[in-house]
């Protein structure tokens, strides 16, 4: 129920959720009555539907309760502001918008806010088309924990580079050698911040030819 509701919580689902709650309640009630055919409805209600807050008809037992569709908070998808475009150079707006997207997990949203929409390795703002991955600053194999202060967001290619370095450090630790702390010299070789890209332009393509025309030695023609 929770997974299905989370999928549809970004659209107008209030009436549908209420209808499904009523439908599920009727089925659950028939199931309860079928299990105890010789008991009264009052007895069945007291056994399976103990009051929780203001609700008196929620199936619950041993501290666990049957999930309701209507308990899902509906979060509408926010429209793009004005004439904004992923190519307008406002990388901060698009990184912030990605953090508020309904399909973005709570962990990723908090890390995006903490990192101000930038990759923790290369320092570039995350673009709408970028693949973002959660990384452990200190690998779990080296004693790192699953907690926010040990998590960071990286581009997929930056994550691949860091993972390769982490595997080397893990291998060294297995061999009894102490792994060196990362400094500027041995920091993962990720792409450096590109001023043009952060201003909304694409990174320079690889130069395969010199665009400047050179004169020949004779000076009479162009090569």
C-alpha positions as CSV (number, residue, x, y, z in Angstrom):
1,X,0.0,0.0,0.0
2,X,2.7,2.5,1.0
3,X,4.7,1.9,-2.2
4,X,1.7,2.2,-4.4
5,X,0.6,5.4,-2.7
6,X,4.1,6.9,-2.9
7,X,4.0,6.4,-6.6
8,X,0.8,8.3,-7.0
9,X,1.2,10.9,-4.3
10,X,2.4,13.5,-6.8
11,X,-1.0,13.7,-8.6
12,X,-4.6,14.4,-7.5
13,X,-5.2,11.2,-5.6
14,X,-7.2,12.3,-2.5
15,X,-10.5,10.9,-3.7
16,X,-9.0,7.7,-5.0
17,X,-7.1,7.2,-1.7
18,X,-10.4,7.7,0.3
19,X,-12.3,5.3,-1.9
20,X,-9.6,2.6,-1.5
21,X,-9.6,3.0,2.3
22,X,-13.4,2.4,2.3
23,X,-12.9,-0.6,0.0
24,X,-10.1,-2.1,2.1
25,X,-12.0,-1.5,5.4
26,X,-15.0,-3.5,4.1
27,X,-12.8,-6.4,3.0
28,X,-10.9,-6.4,6.3
29,X,-14.2,-6.3,8.3
30,X,-15.5,-9.3,6.3
31,X,-12.2,-11.2,7.0
32,X,-12.5,-10.5,10.8
33,X,-16.1,-11.6,10.9
34,X,-15.3,-14.8,8.9
35,X,-12.6,-15.7,11.5
36,X,-15.1,-15.3,14.3
37,X,-18.5,-16.3,13.0
38,X,-20.0,-16.8,16.5
39,X,-18.8,-13.4,17.9
40,X,-20.7,-10.2,17.7
41,X,-19.5,-7.2,15.8
42,X,-18.8,-5.3,19.0
43,X,-16.5,-8.1,20.2
44,X,-14.7,-8.2,16.8
45,X,-14.2,-4.4,16.9
46,X,-12.8,-4.5,20.4
47,X,-10.3,-7.2,19.4
48,X,-9.0,-5.9,16.0
49,X,-9.9,-2.2,15.9
50,X,-8.4,-0.6,19.0
51,X,-8.5,3.3,19.1
52,X,-5.4,5.1,17.8
53,X,-5.7,8.8,18.4
54,X,-8.9,10.1,16.9
55,X,-9.3,7.0,14.7
56,X,-11.5,4.2,16.1
57,X,-11.6,2.0,13.0
58,X,-7.9,1.3,12.3
59,X,-6.9,-2.4,12.2
60,X,-4.0,-2.8,14.6
61,X,-2.3,-5.3,17.0
62,X,0.9,-5.4,19.0
63,X,1.8,-1.8,18.2
64,X,1.4,-2.3,14.4
65,X,-1.4,-0.8,12.4
66,X,-2.8,-1.4,9.0
67,X,-1.6,1.3,6.6
68,X,-4.2,3.6,5.2
69,X,-4.0,5.1,1.7
70,X,-5.3,8.5,3.0
71,X,-2.3,8.7,5.5
72,X,0.0,9.4,2.5
73,X,0.9,13.1,2.2
74,X,0.2,14.3,-1.3
75,X,3.1,16.4,-2.6
76,X,2.3,18.1,-5.9
77,X,4.9,18.4,-8.5
78,X,5.9,22.1,-8.7
79,X,6.0,23.7,-12.2
80,X,9.1,25.3,-13.7
81,X,9.3,28.9,-12.7
82,X,8.6,31.4,-15.4
83,X,10.7,30.9,-18.5
84,X,13.5,29.0,-16.7
85,X,15.4,26.4,-18.7
86,X,18.1,23.9,-17.9
87,X,20.2,25.8,-20.4
88,X,19.8,29.3,-18.9
89,X,22.8,29.0,-16.7
90,X,20.9,29.1,-13.4
91,X,22.5,25.9,-12.1
92,X,21.7,26.7,-8.5
93,X,17.9,26.8,-9.3
94,X,17.9,23.5,-11.1
95,X,20.0,21.8,-8.4
96,X,17.6,23.1,-5.7
97,X,14.6,22.0,-7.7
98,X,16.0,18.5,-8.0
99,X,16.3,18.3,-4.3
100,X,12.6,19.1,-4.0
101,X,11.5,16.6,-6.6
102,X,8.9,14.1,-5.2
103,X,10.9,11.2,-6.5
104,X,14.1,12.4,-4.8
105,X,14.7,10.4,-1.5
106,X,15.0,12.2,1.8
107,X,18.6,11.3,2.1
108,X,19.5,12.7,-1.3
109,X,17.4,15.9,-0.7
110,X,19.2,16.6,2.6
111,X,22.6,16.0,1.1
112,X,21.8,18.2,-1.9
113,X,20.9,21.0,0.6
114,X,24.0,20.4,2.6
115,X,26.3,20.5,-0.4
116,X,24.4,23.4,-2.0
117,X,23.7,21.4,-5.1
118,X,27.3,20.6,-5.8
119,X,29.3,17.4,-6.2
120,X,31.5,16.9,-3.2
121,X,34.5,15.9,-5.4
122,X,34.6,18.1,-8.5
123,X,32.7,21.0,-7.1
124,X,30.3,21.4,-10.1
125,X,26.6,21.9,-9.7
126,X,24.5,18.9,-10.5
127,X,22.7,19.3,-13.8
128,X,19.2,17.8,-14.5
129,X,20.7,15.1,-16.7
130,X,23.6,14.1,-14.3
131,X,23.6,10.8,-12.5
132,X,23.9,11.3,-8.8
133,X,25.1,8.6,-6.4
134,X,25.4,8.5,-2.6
135,X,28.9,7.7,-1.4
136,X,30.5,6.8,2.0
137,X,33.3,9.3,2.7
138,X,35.0,6.5,4.7
139,X,34.2,3.1,3.2
140,X,32.2,0.7,5.4
141,X,35.1,-1.8,4.9
142,X,37.4,0.7,6.6
143,X,35.1,1.4,9.5
144,X,32.8,4.0,8.0
145,X,29.2,4.1,9.2
146,X,25.8,4.6,7.6
147,X,25.2,8.1,9.0
148,X,24.7,11.5,7.3
149,X,28.1,12.9,8.4
150,X,29.7,10.0,6.5
151,X,27.6,10.4,3.3
152,X,28.2,12.6,0.3
153,X,26.8,13.0,-3.2
154,X,29.0,12.5,-6.2
155,X,28.6,12.4,-10.0
156,X,28.7,8.8,-11.2
157,X,32.1,9.3,-12.9
158,X,33.5,11.0,-9.7
159,X,32.1,8.1,-7.7
160,X,33.7,5.5,-10.0
161,X,37.1,7.2,-9.5
162,X,36.7,7.4,-5.7
163,X,35.6,3.8,-5.5
164,X,38.8,2.7,-7.4
165,X,40.9,4.6,-4.8
166,X,38.9,3.2,-1.9
167,X,39.4,-0.4,-3.2
168,X,43.2,0.3,-3.3
169,X,43.0,1.6,0.3
170,X,41.0,-1.5,1.4
171,X,43.5,-3.8,-0.3
172,X,46.4,-2.0,1.5
173,X,44.6,-2.3,4.9
174,X,44.1,-6.1,4.3
175,X,47.9,-6.4,3.7
176,X,48.6,-4.6,6.9
177,X,49.8,-1.4,5.3
178,X,48.4,2.0,6.4
179,X,46.7,3.9,3.7
180,X,47.8,7.5,3.3
181,X,45.3,10.2,3.8
182,X,44.2,12.0,0.7
183,X,46.0,15.2,0.0
184,X,45.8,17.6,-2.9
185,X,48.4,15.4,-4.7
186,X,46.6,12.0,-4.3
187,X,43.0,13.3,-4.3
188,X,40.7,11.5,-6.8
189,X,41.4,12.6,-10.3
190,X,37.9,14.0,-11.0
191,X,37.0,16.8,-13.4
192,X,37.9,20.2,-12.0
193,X,35.2,22.8,-11.8
194,X,34.6,24.3,-15.2
195,X,33.7,28.0,-15.1
196,X,31.9,27.8,-18.5
197,X,29.9,24.7,-17.5
198,X,28.7,26.3,-14.2
199,X,27.7,29.3,-16.2
200,X,25.4,27.2,-18.3
201,X,27.7,26.4,-21.1
202,X,28.9,22.9,-22.2
203,X,32.5,21.9,-21.3
204,X,34.9,22.4,-24.1
205,X,35.1,19.5,-26.5
206,X,38.4,17.7,-27.0
207,X,40.5,19.6,-29.5
208,X,41.1,17.3,-32.4
209,X,42.5,20.0,-34.7
210,X,44.1,23.5,-34.4
211,X,41.5,26.1,-35.5
212,X,44.2,28.6,-36.3
213,X,45.2,28.6,-40.0
214,X,49.0,28.6,-40.4
215,X,50.8,30.0,-43.3
216,X,53.3,27.9,-45.2
217,X,57.0,28.6,-45.0
218,X,56.9,30.3,-48.3
219,X,54.1,32.6,-47.1
220,X,52.2,32.4,-50.3
221,X,49.4,29.9,-49.3
222,X,47.5,28.7,-46.3
223,X,47.8,25.1,-45.0
